[in-house]
Each structure stands twice: as structure tokens, then as C-alpha cells.
Amino acid sequence: GVAGFRDEWYDRFRHVGHVVVAFDNDAAGVAGAAELRAGFRRRGIPADAVRPVGVNDVNDVLKAVKGVKP
């Protein structure tokens, strides 16, 4: 979650073309994704936030992908 993301980690993403932040589809996840996305953008790193469709938990999406074990 956003609380576990350290400010010094933003620099690790400087050379990434675009960051996609995926959090759970609940109030805390939406707020956390918006906060982290804003942190990237403030530092000039392009970023967007996405939410899983049809489920609340990102792990549910991963479980549905064949061959992926969360």
C-alpha cells in the first residue's frame, strides 16, 4: 500500500516510461492509488491508477490469470 512506499523509492522509477498503480477497488484502495499516482506525477514521472473490474481485490485478478499464483 501507499503507506509502505518510501519517498526514496520514487527515483527508482525515473527511467520507466509510465507507471501504472493498481490498488484494491475499495475506498482505501482508491484513495491510496490516487495518493501514490500524485506522488509520481509531482516528481515528473507519468503515472495512472487502475482498479480491478468486477472484484474488489487485485489478488482476485491475479488468481484468474492462468498460471499465476498470488
Secondary structure, DSSP 8 states (H G I E B T S, - for coil): -GGG--GGGGGGGTT-S-EEEE--SSHHHHHHHHHHHHHHHHTT--EEEE--SS-S-HHHHHHHSTT---
